Amino acid sequence: MSPAQPQGVPLVGGLPKQVGAPPPGAGRGAEDAGSTARPFSVYLHVPYCRVRCGYCDFNTYTNLDMGEGASAADYVSTLAAELRAARAAMDDAGLPAREAATVFVGGGTPTMLPPSDLAAMIGLVREVFGLVEGAEVTTEANPDSVDEAGLAALAEGGFTRVSFGMQSAVPHVLRVLDRTHEPARVPRVVDWARRAGLSTSLDLIYGAPGESLEDWEHSLEAAVEISPDHLSAYGLVIEEGTRMWAQVRRGELPMPSDDDEAAKYELADRLLTDAGYEWYEISNWARPSHECQHNRAYWQDWDWWGAGPGAHSHLGDVRLWNTKHPLAWAAQALDSRLPVAGHEVIDAESRLLERVMLGIRLREGIALAELGEPGEGDDGVPGSSPGRTPRRLVPVVGRLVADGLLDGAAALRGRAILTLRGRLMADTVTRALAGID
């Protein structure tokens, strides 16, 4: 047992015994945790960064030499130990072997490691789990952490996609966000990635302290001019405990308003739509056939294994999280112990909330029939009208349509799909559909 694992937790092969049992969540039918019917993904966490951004609350470190197994130079070896321990634990727990449909290498800045190390990590996934034919394999990268030869090496090493942290095209906004690249670097790296045959994505952040609407429009126009395959636009969240949070509290930086962020989101949707991008998730737009399948894995409730310090995993109705500090994580992994610090089992009520919270973010929304008791129709008689809107939701959906938050035509077809206004108030819609209000 890992020293961080709560005492009294029944384990099978190092995993909570619930991962091999039928999940208790409503609407899952006969799908067991880890069932071959459920797609499987792998997330690999690389915790190193050259600079820790003031708004970042991820598990990242600027020290690349933390000690045995936790340093950048031997990180791949430690990751290999965890992945092999995970596969052994799944075998002991009776979970069927499944090939990964997507792999995502995130951080941190994964490209702080040499391309050969990142390629070796993909080789490990192929060795331990296998990769489905045509699997999507993504790495995150900062524009100043890659060069043309390195991107070509990533493509040769099995990567199919790269997501660059552009964040902004305005120098003073980049400085506030502690980003180290020059705006002119972004079109160059996207062009290099394209030449290597990689699909490209740009991450943008809006709502930084001091960013005007004109600044944000300039960033959007610059991103569209670069013409990546995929764009993400995230409203800045200033998390408690970060350096930026302290600066805002001391009055050194202004806090953006909700109205400002709403105006910037609406501008993003208009400009990106006009440029030929389609929104498929609240914060994501893509050209046809270039949606990020790994991110869809999270929103569509696939199973995944997360490897690396602090990484999270999801098997059926069980959530697991790894030991957070790289040195402690490495010590466990190198001792052939699964570095899982703890877990939770999602009950039926939480499962319903998650299904709404995740599914409502997608362009296709969610089927309202999935949100009722099995067989409950809109006449309230169990089993009488399967596939129809549950009776309790009829007035709720009507109110959300009247308020302009749900698409009325889609609601008549039995689906809850957000309008543009609804995307700005997704939490309100989630609470209403889940019966929390």
TAGI-V645165 format. One record per backbone hydrogen bond with DSSP energy under -1.0 kcal/mol. CO is the residue of the C=O (numbers start at 1). NH is the residue of the N-H. E is the energy in kcal/mol with one decimal. If there is no record, write none. Layout:
<<CO:NH:E> <CO:NH:E>>
//
This chain:
<<2:5:-1.7> <6:9:-1.2> <10:17:-1.9> <12:15:-1.6> <15:12:-3.6> <16:19:-1.9> <17:20:-1.4> <18:21:-1.7> <28:31:-1.8> <32:35:-2.2> <35:38:-1.7> <39:303:-2.1> <40:101:-3.2> <41:305:-2.0> <42:104:-2.1> <43:307:-2.9> <44:106:-2.2> <47:61:-3.1> <48:109:-3.1> <53:56:-1.3> <54:244:-2.7> <58:60:-1.8> <61:49:-2.1> <64:72:-2.3> <67:70:-1.8> <74:78:-1.5> <75:79:-2.6> <76:80:-2.3> <77:81:-1.7> <78:82:-2.0> <79:83:-2.7> <80:84:-2.3> <81:85:-2.0> <82:86:-2.7> <83:87:-2.3> <84:88:-2.2> <85:89:-2.4> <86:90:-2.5> <87:91:-2.3> <88:92:-2.6> <89:93:-1.9> <90:95:-2.8> <91:94:-1.4> <100:132:-2.3> <101:136:-1.6> <102:42:-2.0> <103:138:-2.7> <104:44:-2.6> <105:140:-2.1> <106:46:-2.9> <109:112:-2.3> <110:113:-2.2> <114:117:-1.0> <114:118:-1.7> <115:119:-2.6> <116:120:-1.9> <117:121:-1.9> <118:122:-1.6> <119:123:-2.1> <120:124:-1.9> <121:125:-1.8> <122:126:-2.3> <123:127:-2.3> <124:128:-3.1> <125:129:-2.5> <125:130:-2.3> <130:100:-3.1> <132:135:-1.7> <136:103:-2.4> <137:160:-2.6> <137:161:-1.8> <138:105:-2.7> <139:163:-2.5> <141:165:-2.1> <142:145:-2.2> <147:151:-2.2> <148:152:-2.0> <149:153:-2.0> <150:154:-2.1> <151:155:-2.1> <152:156:-2.1> <153:157:-1.7> <154:159:-2.3> <155:158:-1.2> <160:199:-2.6> <161:139:-1.4> <162:201:-1.7> <163:141:-2.1> <164:166:-1.6> <164:203:-2.7> <166:168:-2.8> <167:205:-2.1> <170:174:-2.3> <171:175:-2.2> <172:176:-1.7> <173:177:-2.0> <174:179:-2.7> <175:178:-1.3> <182:185:-2.0> <183:186:-1.2> <185:189:-2.1> <186:190:-2.2> <187:191:-1.9> <188:192:-2.3> <189:193:-2.5> <190:194:-2.4> <191:195:-2.3> <192:196:-1.5> <193:198:-2.5> <194:197:-1.6> <199:162:-2.4> <200:230:-1.2> <201:164:-2.9> <202:232:-2.6> <203:167:-3.8> <204:234:-2.5> <206:236:-3.0> <208:211:-2.5> <212:216:-2.1> <213:217:-2.3> <214:218:-2.3> <215:219:-2.0> <216:220:-2.5> <217:221:-2.6> <218:222:-2.3> <219:223:-2.3> <220:224:-2.6> <221:225:-2.1> <222:226:-1.6> <223:227:-1.4> <229:287:-2.5> <230:202:-1.8> <231:285:-3.0> <232:204:-2.5> <234:206:-2.2> <237:239:-1.0> <239:242:-1.8> <242:246:-1.8> <243:247:-2.0> <244:248:-2.5> <245:249:-2.3> <246:250:-2.0> <247:252:-2.4> <247:253:-1.0> <248:251:-1.2> <257:261:-2.0> <258:262:-2.4> <259:263:-2.3> <260:264:-1.9> <261:265:-2.2> <262:266:-2.4> <263:267:-2.0> <264:268:-2.2> <265:269:-2.6> <266:270:-2.1> <267:271:-2.7> <268:272:-2.6> <269:273:-2.0> <270:274:-2.4> <271:275:-1.2> <272:277:-2.6> <273:276:-1.7> <278:286:-2.1> <280:363:-2.0> <281:284:-2.8> <283:233:-2.4> <284:280:-2.1> <284:281:-1.4> <285:231:-2.9> <286:278:-2.6> <287:290:-2.1> <292:296:-1.7> <293:297:-1.5> <294:298:-1.1> <295:299:-1.9> <296:300:-2.6> <297:302:-2.8> <298:301:-1.1> <303:41:-1.6> <304:314:-2.7> <305:43:-2.6> <307:45:-2.9> <308:311:-1.9> <311:322:-2.5> <313:320:-2.2> <314:304:-2.4> <315:318:-1.7> <317:346:-3.1> <318:315:-2.4> <319:344:-2.1> <320:313:-2.7> <321:341:-2.7> <321:342:-1.3> <323:310:-1.9> <325:329:-2.8> <326:330:-2.8> <327:331:-2.1> <328:332:-1.8> <329:333:-2.5> <330:334:-2.9> <332:337:-2.5> <333:336:-1.8> <338:340:-1.6> <339:323:-2.4> <342:321:-2.0> <344:319:-2.7> <347:351:-2.6> <348:352:-2.1> <349:353:-1.9> <350:354:-2.6> <351:355:-2.5> <352:356:-2.1> <353:357:-2.9> <354:358:-2.7> <355:359:-2.0> <356:360:-2.3> <358:361:-1.0> <359:362:-1.5> <361:282:-1.2> <362:365:-1.3> <366:416:-2.9> <367:370:-1.5> <368:371:-1.9> <369:372:-1.1> <373:376:-2.6> <375:383:-1.9> <377:380:-1.7> <377:391:-1.3> <381:384:-2.1> <385:388:-1.3> <390:393:-1.4> <391:394:-1.0> <393:397:-3.3> <394:398:-2.2> <395:399:-2.2> <396:400:-2.3> <397:401:-2.5> <398:402:-2.4> <399:403:-2.0> <400:405:-2.7> <400:406:-1.1> <401:404:-1.6> <405:419:-1.7> <407:411:-2.0> <408:412:-1.8> <410:415:-2.4> <411:414:-1.5> <414:368:-2.6> <416:366:-1.6> <417:407:-2.8> <419:423:-2.1> <420:424:-1.2> <425:429:-1.8> <426:430:-2.7> <427:431:-2.3> <428:432:-1.9> <429:433:-2.6> <430:434:-2.2> <431:436:-2.7>>
//
